[in-house]
Amino acid sequence: MELLGLALPLGVGLAAIGSAFGLGMAVKGAMESMGRQPEAIGQIQTAMIIGCAFIEALTIYALLTVILLMGNLSA
């Protein structure tokens, strides 16, 4: 159980770092494509927002998993 107490914060930290990199790459790609095709800004922005919501949802799932597993730690 001691290993679980160490792995949970590390796991949620890695999920947050991965989410940050993923969001950064998604926004970077969207900004570059908006600059190349200004007439498609609305469609690109909509797709970017949906993609960012999915990335954030995965991070929230990781956080919920950590919260649920914290109950398995014994005092």
CHARMM internal coordinates of N, CA and C (Angstrom, degrees):
IC EDIT
DIST 1 N 1 CA 1.4488
DIST 1 CA 1 C 1.5229
ANGL 1 N 1 CA 1 C 111.77
DIST 1 C 2 N 1.3443
ANGL 1 CA 1 C 2 N 116.95
DIHE 1 N 1 CA 1 C 2 N -25.37
DIST 2 N 2 CA 1.4574
ANGL 1 C 2 N 2 CA 119.33
DIHE 1 CA 1 C 2 N 2 CA 178.42
DIST 2 CA 2 C 1.5221
ANGL 2 N 2 CA 2 C 110.66
DIHE 1 C 2 N 2 CA 2 C -65.13
DIST 2 C 3 N 1.3194
ANGL 2 CA 2 C 3 N 116.60
DIHE 2 N 2 CA 2 C 3 N -35.18
DIST 3 N 3 CA 1.4550
ANGL 2 C 3 N 3 CA 120.87
DIHE 2 CA 2 C 3 N 3 CA 179.33
DIST 3 CA 3 C 1.5264
ANGL 3 N 3 CA 3 C 110.76
DIHE 2 C 3 N 3 CA 3 C -66.45
DIST 3 C 4 N 1.3170
ANGL 3 CA 3 C 4 N 116.94
DIHE 3 N 3 CA 3 C 4 N -35.73
DIST 4 N 4 CA 1.4585
ANGL 3 C 4 N 4 CA 120.92
DIHE 3 CA 3 C 4 N 4 CA 177.51
DIST 4 CA 4 C 1.5273
ANGL 4 N 4 CA 4 C 110.55
DIHE 3 C 4 N 4 CA 4 C -64.85
DIST 4 C 5 N 1.3176
ANGL 4 CA 4 C 5 N 117.27
DIHE 4 N 4 CA 4 C 5 N -38.33
DIST 5 N 5 CA 1.4594
ANGL 4 C 5 N 5 CA 121.51
DIHE 4 CA 4 C 5 N 5 CA 178.06
DIST 5 CA 5 C 1.5186
ANGL 5 N 5 CA 5 C 112.53
DIHE 4 C 5 N 5 CA 5 C -64.24
DIST 5 C 6 N 1.3146
ANGL 5 CA 5 C 6 N 117.55
DIHE 5 N 5 CA 5 C 6 N -27.36
DIST 6 N 6 CA 1.4607
ANGL 5 C 6 N 6 CA 121.75
DIHE 5 CA 5 C 6 N 6 CA 176.63
DIST 6 CA 6 C 1.5250
ANGL 6 N 6 CA 6 C 111.46
DIHE 5 C 6 N 6 CA 6 C -86.33
DIST 6 C 7 N 1.3208
ANGL 6 CA 6 C 7 N 116.13
DIHE 6 N 6 CA 6 C 7 N -37.41
DIST 7 N 7 CA 1.4637
ANGL 6 C 7 N 7 CA 120.51
DIHE 6 CA 6 C 7 N 7 CA -174.81
DIST 7 CA 7 C 1.5263
ANGL 7 N 7 CA 7 C 112.90
DIHE 6 C 7 N 7 CA 7 C -73.53
DIST 7 C 8 N 1.3210
ANGL 7 CA 7 C 8 N 118.14
DIHE 7 N 7 CA 7 C 8 N -32.58
DIST 8 N 8 CA 1.4671
ANGL 7 C 8 N 8 CA 120.40
DIHE 7 CA 7 C 8 N 8 CA -177.33
DIST 8 CA 8 C 1.5287
ANGL 8 N 8 CA 8 C 113.06
DIHE 7 C 8 N 8 CA 8 C -62.25
DIST 8 C 9 N 1.3311
ANGL 8 CA 8 C 9 N 119.46
DIHE 8 N 8 CA 8 C 9 N -51.98
DIST 9 N 9 CA 1.4698
ANGL 8 C 9 N 9 CA 117.97
DIHE 8 CA 8 C 9 N 9 CA 178.77
DIST 9 CA 9 C 1.5278
ANGL 9 N 9 CA 9 C 112.60
DIHE 8 C 9 N 9 CA 9 C -65.49
DIST 9 C 10 N 1.3310
ANGL 9 CA 9 C 10 N 117.05
DIHE 9 N 9 CA 9 C 10 N -35.59
DIST 10 N 10 CA 1.4646
ANGL 9 C 10 N 10 CA 119.36
DIHE 9 CA 9 C 10 N 10 CA 177.72
DIST 10 CA 10 C 1.5171
ANGL 10 N 10 CA 10 C 110.96
DIHE 9 C 10 N 10 CA 10 C -65.37
DIST 10 C 11 N 1.3106
ANGL 10 CA 10 C 11 N 116.67
DIHE 10 N 10 CA 10 C 11 N -39.99
DIST 11 N 11 CA 1.4562
ANGL 10 C 11 N 11 CA 120.69
DIHE 10 CA 10 C 11 N 11 CA 179.96
DIST 11 CA 11 C 1.5111
ANGL 11 N 11 CA 11 C 112.65
DIHE 10 C 11 N 11 CA 11 C -64.89
DIST 11 C 12 N 1.3213
ANGL 11 CA 11 C 12 N 117.02
DIHE 11 N 11 CA 11 C 12 N -44.45
DIST 12 N 12 CA 1.4674
ANGL 11 C 12 N 12 CA 119.12
DIHE 11 CA 11 C 12 N 12 CA 179.96
DIST 12 CA 12 C 1.5299
ANGL 12 N 12 CA 12 C 110.07
DIHE 11 C 12 N 12 CA 12 C -70.52
DIST 12 C 13 N 1.3148
ANGL 12 CA 12 C 13 N 117.26
DIHE 12 N 12 CA 12 C 13 N -30.93
DIST 13 N 13 CA 1.4661
ANGL 12 C 13 N 13 CA 120.06
DIHE 12 CA 12 C 13 N 13 CA 175.45
DIST 13 CA 13 C 1.5213
ANGL 13 N 13 CA 13 C 111.40
DIHE 12 C 13 N 13 CA 13 C -65.88
DIST 13 C 14 N 1.3279
ANGL 13 CA 13 C 14 N 116.85
DIHE 13 N 13 CA 13 C 14 N -43.34
DIST 14 N 14 CA 1.4652
ANGL 13 C 14 N 14 CA 120.48
DIHE 13 CA 13 C 14 N 14 CA 177.00
DIST 14 CA 14 C 1.5237
ANGL 14 N 14 CA 14 C 111.37
DIHE 13 C 14 N 14 CA 14 C -64.34
DIST 14 C 15 N 1.3208
ANGL 14 CA 14 C 15 N 117.01
DIHE 14 N 14 CA 14 C 15 N -37.89
DIST 15 N 15 CA 1.4628
ANGL 14 C 15 N 15 CA 120.13
DIHE 14 CA 14 C 15 N 15 CA 177.33
DIST 15 CA 15 C 1.5212
ANGL 15 N 15 CA 15 C 110.57
DIHE 14 C 15 N 15 CA 15 C -63.92
DIST 15 C 16 N 1.3164
ANGL 15 CA 15 C 16 N 117.71
DIHE 15 N 15 CA 15 C 16 N -39.59
DIST 16 N 16 CA 1.4629
ANGL 15 C 16 N 16 CA 121.04
DIHE 15 CA 15 C 16 N 16 CA 179.26
DIST 16 CA 16 C 1.5220
ANGL 16 N 16 CA 16 C 111.26
DIHE 15 C 16 N 16 CA 16 C -67.75
DIST 16 C 17 N 1.3255
ANGL 16 CA 16 C 17 N 116.63
DIHE 16 N 16 CA 16 C 17 N -40.81
DIST 17 N 17 CA 1.4667
ANGL 16 C 17 N 17 CA 120.04
DIHE 16 CA 16 C 17 N 17 CA 178.27
DIST 17 CA 17 C 1.5232
ANGL 17 N 17 CA 17 C 110.49
DIHE 16 C 17 N 17 CA 17 C -65.25
DIST 17 C 18 N 1.3285
ANGL 17 CA 17 C 18 N 116.93
DIHE 17 N 17 CA 17 C 18 N -43.91
DIST 18 N 18 CA 1.4607
ANGL 17 C 18 N 18 CA 120.44
DIHE 17 CA 17 C 18 N 18 CA 177.89
DIST 18 CA 18 C 1.5121
ANGL 18 N 18 CA 18 C 112.21
DIHE 17 C 18 N 18 CA 18 C -62.51
DIST 18 C 19 N 1.3084
ANGL 18 CA 18 C 19 N 116.33
DIHE 18 N 18 CA 18 C 19 N -39.47
DIST 19 N 19 CA 1.4618
ANGL 18 C 19 N 19 CA 121.08
DIHE 18 CA 18 C 19 N 19 CA 177.90
DIST 19 CA 19 C 1.5304
ANGL 19 N 19 CA 19 C 110.75
DIHE 18 C 19 N 19 CA 19 C -64.66
DIST 19 C 20 N 1.3173
ANGL 19 CA 19 C 20 N 116.65
DIHE 19 N 19 CA 19 C 20 N -40.92
DIST 20 N 20 CA 1.4667
ANGL 19 C 20 N 20 CA 120.11
DIHE 19 CA 19 C 20 N 20 CA 179.62
DIST 20 CA 20 C 1.5227
ANGL 20 N 20 CA 20 C 111.02
DIHE 19 C 20 N 20 CA 20 C -63.80
DIST 20 C 21 N 1.3306
ANGL 20 CA 20 C 21 N 117.06
DIHE 20 N 20 CA 20 C 21 N -44.12
DIST 21 N 21 CA 1.4607
ANGL 20 C 21 N 21 CA 119.90
DIHE 20 CA 20 C 21 N 21 CA 177.61
DIST 21 CA 21 C 1.5256
ANGL 21 N 21 CA 21 C 111.21
DIHE 20 C 21 N 21 CA 21 C -64.24
DIST 21 C 22 N 1.3247
ANGL 21 CA 21 C 22 N 116.99
DIHE 21 N 21 CA 21 C 22 N -42.22
DIST 22 N 22 CA 1.4593
ANGL 21 C 22 N 22 CA 120.86
DIHE 21 CA 21 C 22 N 22 CA 179.68
DIST 22 CA 22 C 1.5157
ANGL 22 N 22 CA 22 C 112.24
DIHE 21 C 22 N 22 CA 22 C -63.72
DIST 22 C 23 N 1.3260
ANGL 22 CA 22 C 23 N 116.57
DIHE 22 N 22 CA 22 C 23 N -43.33
DIST 23 N 23 CA 1.4675
ANGL 22 C 23 N 23 CA 120.11
DIHE 22 CA 22 C 23 N 23 CA 178.29
DIST 23 CA 23 C 1.5281
ANGL 23 N 23 CA 23 C 110.75
DIHE 22 C 23 N 23 CA 23 C -65.27
DIST 23 C 24 N 1.3150
ANGL 23 CA 23 C 24 N 116.27
DIHE 23 N 23 CA 23 C 24 N -40.64
DIST 24 N 24 CA 1.4610
ANGL 23 C 24 N 24 CA 119.71
DIHE 23 CA 23 C 24 N 24 CA 178.93
DIST 24 CA 24 C 1.5178
ANGL 24 N 24 CA 24 C 111.96
DIHE 23 C 24 N 24 CA 24 C -62.13
DIST 24 C 25 N 1.3282
ANGL 24 CA 24 C 25 N 116.34
DIHE 24 N 24 CA 24 C 25 N -43.19
DIST 25 N 25 CA 1.4616
ANGL 24 C 25 N 25 CA 119.70
DIHE 24 CA 24 C 25 N 25 CA 179.51
DIST 25 CA 25 C 1.5233
ANGL 25 N 25 CA 25 C 111.33
DIHE 24 C 25 N 25 CA 25 C -67.85
DIST 25 C 26 N 1.3234
ANGL 25 CA 25 C 26 N 117.68
DIHE 25 N 25 CA 25 C 26 N -38.20
DIST 26 N 26 CA 1.4616
ANGL 25 C 26 N 26 CA 121.26
DIHE 25 CA 25 C 26 N 26 CA 179.68
DIST 26 CA 26 C 1.5217
ANGL 26 N 26 CA 26 C 111.09
DIHE 25 C 26 N 26 CA 26 C -65.24
DIST 26 C 27 N 1.3226
ANGL 26 CA 26 C 27 N 116.30
DIHE 26 N 26 CA 26 C 27 N -45.08
DIST 27 N 27 CA 1.4622
ANGL 26 C 27 N 27 CA 120.13
DIHE 26 CA 26 C 27 N 27 CA -179.43
DIST 27 CA 27 C 1.5277
ANGL 27 N 27 CA 27 C 110.18
DIHE 26 C 27 N 27 CA 27 C -68.78
DIST 27 C 28 N 1.3356
ANGL 27 CA 27 C 28 N 116.89
DIHE 27 N 27 CA 27 C 28 N -38.67
DIST 28 N 28 CA 1.4688
ANGL 27 C 28 N 28 CA 120.34
DIHE 27 CA 27 C 28 N 28 CA 178.16
DIST 28 CA 28 C 1.5254
ANGL 28 N 28 CA 28 C 110.46
DIHE 27 C 28 N 28 CA 28 C -60.32
DIST 28 C 29 N 1.3238
ANGL 28 CA 28 C 29 N 116.54
DIHE 28 N 28 CA 28 C 29 N -47.10
DIST 29 N 29 CA 1.4604
ANGL 28 C 29 N 29 CA 120.61
DIHE 28 CA 28 C 29 N 29 CA 179.31
DIST 29 CA 29 C 1.5166
ANGL 29 N 29 CA 29 C 112.36
DIHE 28 C 29 N 29 CA 29 C -62.71
DIST 29 C 30 N 1.3197
ANGL 29 CA 29 C 30 N 115.86
DIHE 29 N 29 CA 29 C 30 N -40.20
DIST 30 N 30 CA 1.4637
ANGL 29 C 30 N 30 CA 119.46
DIHE 29 CA 29 C 30 N 30 CA 179.57
DIST 30 CA 30 C 1.5282
ANGL 30 N 30 CA 30 C 111.08
DIHE 29 C 30 N 30 CA 30 C -66.91
DIST 30 C 31 N 1.3235
ANGL 30 CA 30 C 31 N 117.20
DIHE 30 N 30 CA 30 C 31 N -41.77
DIST 31 N 31 CA 1.4634
ANGL 30 C 31 N 31 CA 119.99
DIHE 30 CA 30 C 31 N 31 CA 179.62
DIST 31 CA 31 C 1.5264
ANGL 31 N 31 CA 31 C 111.15
DIHE 30 C 31 N 31 CA 31 C -64.46
DIST 31 C 32 N 1.3255
ANGL 31 CA 31 C 32 N 116.45
DIHE 31 N 31 CA 31 C 32 N -40.89
DIST 32 N 32 CA 1.4673
ANGL 31 C 32 N 32 CA 119.35
DIHE 31 CA 31 C 32 N 32 CA 178.69
DIST 32 CA 32 C 1.5258
ANGL 32 N 32 CA 32 C 111.25
DIHE 31 C 32 N 32 CA 32 C -64.48
DIST 32 C 33 N 1.3209
ANGL 32 CA 32 C 33 N 116.36
DIHE 32 N 32 CA 32 C 33 N -42.77
DIST 33 N 33 CA 1.4643
ANGL 32 C 33 N 33 CA 118.45
DIHE 32 CA 32 C 33 N 33 CA -179.20
DIST 33 CA 33 C 1.5302
ANGL 33 N 33 CA 33 C 111.54
DIHE 32 C 33 N 33 CA 33 C -71.63
DIST 33 C 34 N 1.3267
ANGL 33 CA 33 C 34 N 118.08
DIHE 33 N 33 CA 33 C 34 N -30.87
DIST 34 N 34 CA 1.4638
ANGL 33 C 34 N 34 CA 120.42
DIHE 33 CA 33 C 34 N 34 CA 174.88
DIST 34 CA 34 C 1.5289
ANGL 34 N 34 CA 34 C 110.66
DIHE 33 C 34 N 34 CA 34 C -66.13
DIST 34 C 35 N 1.3296
ANGL 34 CA 34 C 35 N 116.43
DIHE 34 N 34 CA 34 C 35 N -35.93
DIST 35 N 35 CA 1.4575
ANGL 34 C 35 N 35 CA 120.11
DIHE 34 CA 34 C 35 N 35 CA 177.87
DIST 35 CA 35 C 1.5223
ANGL 35 N 35 CA 35 C 111.90
DIHE 34 C 35 N 35 CA 35 C -68.55
DIST 35 C 36 N 1.3256
ANGL 35 CA 35 C 36 N 116.84
DIHE 35 N 35 CA 35 C 36 N -34.35
DIST 36 N 36 CA 1.4637
ANGL 35 C 36 N 36 CA 120.50
DIHE 35 CA 35 C 36 N 36 CA 179.71
DIST 36 CA 36 C 1.5230
ANGL 36 N 36 CA 36 C 112.16
DIHE 35 C 36 N 36 CA 36 C -78.93
DIST 36 C 37 N 1.3326
ANGL 36 CA 36 C 37 N 117.21
DIHE 36 N 36 CA 36 C 37 N -33.07
DIST 37 N 37 CA 1.4656
ANGL 36 C 37 N 37 CA 121.27
DIHE 36 CA 36 C 37 N 37 CA -177.62
DIST 37 CA 37 C 1.5334
ANGL 37 N 37 CA 37 C 110.21
DIHE 36 C 37 N 37 CA 37 C -131.08
DIST 37 C 38 N 1.3220
ANGL 37 CA 37 C 38 N 117.13
DIHE 37 N 37 CA 37 C 38 N 78.65
DIST 38 N 38 CA 1.4693
ANGL 37 C 38 N 38 CA 119.17
DIHE 37 CA 37 C 38 N 38 CA -177.85
DIST 38 CA 38 C 1.5318
ANGL 38 N 38 CA 38 C 113.16
DIHE 37 C 38 N 38 CA 38 C -62.63
DIST 38 C 39 N 1.3179
ANGL 38 CA 38 C 39 N 117.92
DIHE 38 N 38 CA 38 C 39 N -23.92
DIST 39 N 39 CA 1.4692
ANGL 38 C 39 N 39 CA 119.56
DIHE 38 CA 38 C 39 N 39 CA -179.05
DIST 39 CA 39 C 1.5225
ANGL 39 N 39 CA 39 C 112.06
DIHE 38 C 39 N 39 CA 39 C -72.04
DIST 39 C 40 N 1.3266
ANGL 39 CA 39 C 40 N 117.93
DIHE 39 N 39 CA 39 C 40 N -16.86
DIST 40 N 40 CA 1.4659
ANGL 39 C 40 N 40 CA 121.55
DIHE 39 CA 39 C 40 N 40 CA -178.08
DIST 40 CA 40 C 1.5230
ANGL 40 N 40 CA 40 C 112.29
DIHE 39 C 40 N 40 CA 40 C -105.75
DIST 40 C 41 N 1.3186
ANGL 40 CA 40 C 41 N 117.95
DIHE 40 N 40 CA 40 C 41 N 19.80
DIST 41 N 41 CA 1.4702
ANGL 40 C 41 N 41 CA 121.07
DIHE 40 CA 40 C 41 N 41 CA -175.52
DIST 41 CA 41 C 1.5278
ANGL 41 N 41 CA 41 C 111.58
DIHE 40 C 41 N 41 CA 41 C -58.29
DIST 41 C 42 N 1.3168
ANGL 41 CA 41 C 42 N 117.90
DIHE 41 N 41 CA 41 C 42 N -42.60
DIST 42 N 42 CA 1.4687
ANGL 41 C 42 N 42 CA 120.86
DIHE 41 CA 41 C 42 N 42 CA -177.75
DIST 42 CA 42 C 1.5190
ANGL 42 N 42 CA 42 C 112.40
DIHE 41 C 42 N 42 CA 42 C -61.14
DIST 42 C 43 N 1.3288
ANGL 42 CA 42 C 43 N 116.99
DIHE 42 N 42 CA 42 C 43 N -45.88
DIST 43 N 43 CA 1.4677
ANGL 42 C 43 N 43 CA 120.48
DIHE 42 CA 42 C 43 N 43 CA -179.74
DIST 43 CA 43 C 1.5211
ANGL 43 N 43 CA 43 C 111.59
DIHE 42 C 43 N 43 CA 43 C -68.34
DIST 43 C 44 N 1.3276
ANGL 43 CA 43 C 44 N 116.80
DIHE 43 N 43 CA 43 C 44 N -40.82
DIST 44 N 44 CA 1.4641
ANGL 43 C 44 N 44 CA 120.47
DIHE 43 CA 43 C 44 N 44 CA -179.57
DIST 44 CA 44 C 1.5233
ANGL 44 N 44 CA 44 C 110.14
DIHE 43 C 44 N 44 CA 44 C -65.67
DIST 44 C 45 N 1.3333
ANGL 44 CA 44 C 45 N 115.92
DIHE 44 N 44 CA 44 C 45 N -43.28
DIST 45 N 45 CA 1.4648
ANGL 44 C 45 N 45 CA 120.03
DIHE 44 CA 44 C 45 N 45 CA -178.77
DIST 45 CA 45 C 1.5264
ANGL 45 N 45 CA 45 C 111.19
DIHE 44 C 45 N 45 CA 45 C -64.31
DIST 45 C 46 N 1.3154
ANGL 45 CA 45 C 46 N 117.24
DIHE 45 N 45 CA 45 C 46 N -40.13
DIST 46 N 46 CA 1.4703
ANGL 45 C 46 N 46 CA 120.60
DIHE 45 CA 45 C 46 N 46 CA 178.48
DIST 46 CA 46 C 1.5165
ANGL 46 N 46 CA 46 C 110.85
DIHE 45 C 46 N 46 CA 46 C -63.00
DIST 46 C 47 N 1.3314
ANGL 46 CA 46 C 47 N 116.38
DIHE 46 N 46 CA 46 C 47 N -45.86
DIST 47 N 47 CA 1.4663
ANGL 46 C 47 N 47 CA 120.33
DIHE 46 CA 46 C 47 N 47 CA 179.30
DIST 47 CA 47 C 1.5275
ANGL 47 N 47 CA 47 C 111.01
DIHE 46 C 47 N 47 CA 47 C -63.94
DIST 47 C 48 N 1.3339
ANGL 47 CA 47 C 48 N 117.58
DIHE 47 N 47 CA 47 C 48 N -38.47
DIST 48 N 48 CA 1.4601
ANGL 47 C 48 N 48 CA 121.26
DIHE 47 CA 47 C 48 N 48 CA 179.21
DIST 48 CA 48 C 1.5229
ANGL 48 N 48 CA 48 C 111.05
DIHE 47 C 48 N 48 CA 48 C -64.61
DIST 48 C 49 N 1.3204
ANGL 48 CA 48 C 49 N 117.07
DIHE 48 N 48 CA 48 C 49 N -43.06
DIST 49 N 49 CA 1.4692
ANGL 48 C 49 N 49 CA 120.49
DIHE 48 CA 48 C 49 N 49 CA -178.64
DIST 49 CA 49 C 1.5267
ANGL 49 N 49 CA 49 C 110.49
DIHE 48 C 49 N 49 CA 49 C -65.44
DIST 49 C 50 N 1.3225
ANGL 49 CA 49 C 50 N 117.71
DIHE 49 N 49 CA 49 C 50 N -40.99
DIST 50 N 50 CA 1.4718
ANGL 49 C 50 N 50 CA 120.56
DIHE 49 CA 49 C 50 N 50 CA 177.80
DIST 50 CA 50 C 1.5197
ANGL 50 N 50 CA 50 C 110.21
DIHE 49 C 50 N 50 CA 50 C -64.49
DIST 50 C 51 N 1.3258
ANGL 50 CA 50 C 51 N 117.30
DIHE 50 N 50 CA 50 C 51 N -43.82
DIST 51 N 51 CA 1.4649
ANGL 50 C 51 N 51 CA 120.74
DIHE 50 CA 50 C 51 N 51 CA 178.15
DIST 51 CA 51 C 1.5183
ANGL 51 N 51 CA 51 C 112.31
DIHE 50 C 51 N 51 CA 51 C -62.37
DIST 51 C 52 N 1.3256
ANGL 51 CA 51 C 52 N 116.82
DIHE 51 N 51 CA 51 C 52 N -42.22
DIST 52 N 52 CA 1.4689
ANGL 51 C 52 N 52 CA 120.54
DIHE 51 CA 51 C 52 N 52 CA 178.53
DIST 52 CA 52 C 1.5272
ANGL 52 N 52 CA 52 C 111.26
DIHE 51 C 52 N 52 CA 52 C -64.73
DIST 52 C 53 N 1.3245
ANGL 52 CA 52 C 53 N 116.87
DIHE 52 N 52 CA 52 C 53 N -35.27
DIST 53 N 53 CA 1.4694
ANGL 52 C 53 N 53 CA 119.77
DIHE 52 CA 52 C 53 N 53 CA 177.70
DIST 53 CA 53 C 1.5258
ANGL 53 N 53 CA 53 C 110.67
DIHE 52 C 53 N 53 CA 53 C -64.76
DIST 53 C 54 N 1.3379
ANGL 53 CA 53 C 54 N 117.28
DIHE 53 N 53 CA 53 C 54 N -39.90
DIST 54 N 54 CA 1.4685
ANGL 53 C 54 N 54 CA 119.94
DIHE 53 CA 53 C 54 N 54 CA 177.38
DIST 54 CA 54 C 1.5287
ANGL 54 N 54 CA 54 C 111.47
DIHE 53 C 54 N 54 CA 54 C -65.67
DIST 54 C 55 N 1.3263
ANGL 54 CA 54 C 55 N 117.34
DIHE 54 N 54 CA 54 C 55 N -39.70
DIST 55 N 55 CA 1.4695
ANGL 54 C 55 N 55 CA 120.50
DIHE 54 CA 54 C 55 N 55 CA 178.29
DIST 55 CA 55 C 1.5231
ANGL 55 N 55 CA 55 C 109.79
DIHE 54 C 55 N 55 CA 55 C -63.00
DIST 55 C 56 N 1.3189
ANGL 55 CA 55 C 56 N 117.40
DIHE 55 N 55 CA 55 C 56 N -44.86
DIST 56 N 56 CA 1.4605
ANGL 55 C 56 N 56 CA 121.05
DIHE 55 CA 55 C 56 N 56 CA 179.03
DIST 56 CA 56 C 1.5247
ANGL 56 N 56 CA 56 C 111.88
DIHE 55 C 56 N 56 CA 56 C -65.11
DIST 56 C 57 N 1.3345
ANGL 56 CA 56 C 57 N 116.83
DIHE 56 N 56 CA 56 C 57 N -35.47
DIST 57 N 57 CA 1.4630
ANGL 56 C 57 N 57 CA 120.20
DIHE 56 CA 56 C 57 N 57 CA 179.17
DIST 57 CA 57 C 1.5242
ANGL 57 N 57 CA 57 C 110.49
DIHE 56 C 57 N 57 CA 57 C -62.15
DIST 57 C 58 N 1.3323
ANGL 57 CA 57 C 58 N 117.17
DIHE 57 N 57 CA 57 C 58 N -39.92
DIST 58 N 58 CA 1.4637
ANGL 57 C 58 N 58 CA 119.54
DIHE 57 CA 57 C 58 N 58 CA 178.60
DIST 58 CA 58 C 1.5223
ANGL 58 N 58 CA 58 C 111.19
DIHE 57 C 58 N 58 CA 58 C -64.20
DIST 58 C 59 N 1.3223
ANGL 58 CA 58 C 59 N 117.45
DIHE 58 N 58 CA 58 C 59 N -36.74
DIST 59 N 59 CA 1.4639
ANGL 58 C 59 N 59 CA 120.61
DIHE 58 CA 58 C 59 N 59 CA 177.91
DIST 59 CA 59 C 1.5303
ANGL 59 N 59 CA 59 C 110.58
DIHE 58 C 59 N 59 CA 59 C -67.96
DIST 59 C 60 N 1.3041
ANGL 59 CA 59 C 60 N 117.10
DIHE 59 N 59 CA 59 C 60 N -39.13
DIST 60 N 60 CA 1.4628
ANGL 59 C 60 N 60 CA 120.48
DIHE 59 CA 59 C 60 N 60 CA 177.90
DIST 60 CA 60 C 1.5256
ANGL 60 N 60 CA 60 C 110.44
DIHE 59 C 60 N 60 CA 60 C -66.02
DIST 60 C 61 N 1.3426
ANGL 60 CA 60 C 61 N 117.83
DIHE 60 N 60 CA 60 C 61 N -37.52
DIST 61 N 61 CA 1.4629
ANGL 60 C 61 N 61 CA 120.69
DIHE 60 CA 60 C 61 N 61 CA 175.79
DIST 61 CA 61 C 1.5243
ANGL 61 N 61 CA 61 C 110.62
DIHE 60 C 61 N 61 CA 61 C -61.32
DIST 61 C 62 N 1.3189
ANGL 61 CA 61 C 62 N 117.17
DIHE 61 N 61 CA 61 C 62 N -40.62
DIST 62 N 62 CA 1.4667
ANGL 61 C 62 N 62 CA 120.37
DIHE 61 CA 61 C 62 N 62 CA 177.65
DIST 62 CA 62 C 1.5184
ANGL 62 N 62 CA 62 C 110.73
DIHE 61 C 62 N 62 CA 62 C -63.11
DIST 62 C 63 N 1.3280
ANGL 62 CA 62 C 63 N 117.09
DIHE 62 N 62 CA 62 C 63 N -42.01
DIST 63 N 63 CA 1.4619
ANGL 62 C 63 N 63 CA 120.69
DIHE 62 CA 62 C 63 N 63 CA 178.71
DIST 63 CA 63 C 1.5282
ANGL 63 N 63 CA 63 C 111.12
DIHE 62 C 63 N 63 CA 63 C -64.59
DIST 63 C 64 N 1.3270
ANGL 63 CA 63 C 64 N 117.32
DIHE 63 N 63 CA 63 C 64 N -42.24
DIST 64 N 64 CA 1.4654
ANGL 63 C 64 N 64 CA 120.04
DIHE 63 CA 63 C 64 N 64 CA 178.45
DIST 64 CA 64 C 1.5260
ANGL 64 N 64 CA 64 C 111.60
DIHE 63 C 64 N 64 CA 64 C -64.16
DIST 64 C 65 N 1.3312
ANGL 64 CA 64 C 65 N 116.37
DIHE 64 N 64 CA 64 C 65 N -37.47
DIST 65 N 65 CA 1.4579
ANGL 64 C 65 N 65 CA 119.82
DIHE 64 CA 64 C 65 N 65 CA 176.84
DIST 65 CA 65 C 1.5316
ANGL 65 N 65 CA 65 C 110.66
DIHE 64 C 65 N 65 CA 65 C -62.21
DIST 65 C 66 N 1.3191
ANGL 65 CA 65 C 66 N 116.66
DIHE 65 N 65 CA 65 C 66 N -41.95
DIST 66 N 66 CA 1.4609
ANGL 65 C 66 N 66 CA 120.26
DIHE 65 CA 65 C 66 N 66 CA 178.28
DIST 66 CA 66 C 1.5237
ANGL 66 N 66 CA 66 C 110.19
DIHE 65 C 66 N 66 CA 66 C -63.41
DIST 66 C 67 N 1.3064
ANGL 66 CA 66 C 67 N 116.96
DIHE 66 N 66 CA 66 C 67 N -43.57
DIST 67 N 67 CA 1.4746
ANGL 66 C 67 N 67 CA 119.85
DIHE 66 CA 66 C 67 N 67 CA -179.41
DIST 67 CA 67 C 1.5342
ANGL 67 N 67 CA 67 C 110.44
DIHE 66 C 67 N 67 CA 67 C -62.48
DIST 67 C 68 N 1.3341
ANGL 67 CA 67 C 68 N 116.86
DIHE 67 N 67 CA 67 C 68 N -41.47
DIST 68 N 68 CA 1.4637
ANGL 67 C 68 N 68 CA 120.22
DIHE 67 CA 67 C 68 N 68 CA 178.96
DIST 68 CA 68 C 1.5164
ANGL 68 N 68 CA 68 C 111.90
DIHE 67 C 68 N 68 CA 68 C -66.61
DIST 68 C 69 N 1.3299
ANGL 68 CA 68 C 69 N 117.50
DIHE 68 N 68 CA 68 C 69 N -39.99
DIST 69 N 69 CA 1.4577
ANGL 68 C 69 N 69 CA 120.56
DIHE 68 CA 68 C 69 N 69 CA -179.05
DIST 69 CA 69 C 1.5146
ANGL 69 N 69 CA 69 C 112.76
DIHE 68 C 69 N 69 CA 69 C -74.91
DIST 69 C 70 N 1.3187
ANGL 69 CA 69 C 70 N 117.87
DIHE 69 N 69 CA 69 C 70 N -19.90
DIST 70 N 70 CA 1.4662
ANGL 69 C 70 N 70 CA 120.25
DIHE 69 CA 69 C 70 N 70 CA 177.04
DIST 70 CA 70 C 1.5235
ANGL 70 N 70 CA 70 C 111.00
DIHE 69 C 70 N 70 CA 70 C -62.07
DIST 70 C 71 N 1.3269
ANGL 70 CA 70 C 71 N 116.07
DIHE 70 N 70 CA 70 C 71 N -27.23
DIST 71 N 71 CA 1.4613
ANGL 70 C 71 N 71 CA 119.93
DIHE 70 CA 70 C 71 N 71 CA 177.32
DIST 71 CA 71 C 1.5213
ANGL 71 N 71 CA 71 C 112.65
DIHE 70 C 71 N 71 CA 71 C -68.15
DIST 71 C 72 N 1.3395
ANGL 71 CA 71 C 72 N 118.11
DIHE 71 N 71 CA 71 C 72 N -18.99
DIST 72 N 72 CA 1.4504
ANGL 71 C 72 N 72 CA 121.74
DIHE 71 CA 71 C 72 N 72 CA 178.69
DIST 72 CA 72 C 1.5233
ANGL 72 N 72 CA 72 C 113.12
DIHE 71 C 72 N 72 CA 72 C -82.07
DIST 72 C 73 N 1.3197
ANGL 72 CA 72 C 73 N 117.58
DIHE 72 N 72 CA 72 C 73 N -10.32
DIST 73 N 73 CA 1.4577
ANGL 72 C 73 N 73 CA 120.33
DIHE 72 CA 72 C 73 N 73 CA 179.55
DIST 73 CA 73 C 1.5256
ANGL 73 N 73 CA 73 C 109.54
DIHE 72 C 73 N 73 CA 73 C -77.57
DIST 73 C 74 N 1.2868
ANGL 73 CA 73 C 74 N 116.15
DIHE 73 N 73 CA 73 C 74 N 128.75
DIST 74 N 74 CA 1.4674
ANGL 73 C 74 N 74 CA 119.42
DIHE 73 CA 73 C 74 N 74 CA 178.93
DIST 74 CA 74 C 1.5300
ANGL 74 N 74 CA 74 C 109.03
DIHE 73 C 74 N 74 CA 74 C -95.39
DIST 74 C 75 N 1.2959
ANGL 74 CA 74 C 75 N 115.17
DIHE 74 N 74 CA 74 C 75 N 150.12
DIST 75 N 75 CA 1.4651
ANGL 74 C 75 N 75 CA 120.68
DIHE 74 CA 74 C 75 N 75 CA -177.43
DIST 75 CA 75 C 1.4915
ANGL 75 N 75 CA 75 C 112.86
DIHE 74 C 75 N 75 CA 75 C -73.25
END
COOR INIT
IC SEED 1 N 1 CA 1 C
IC BUILD
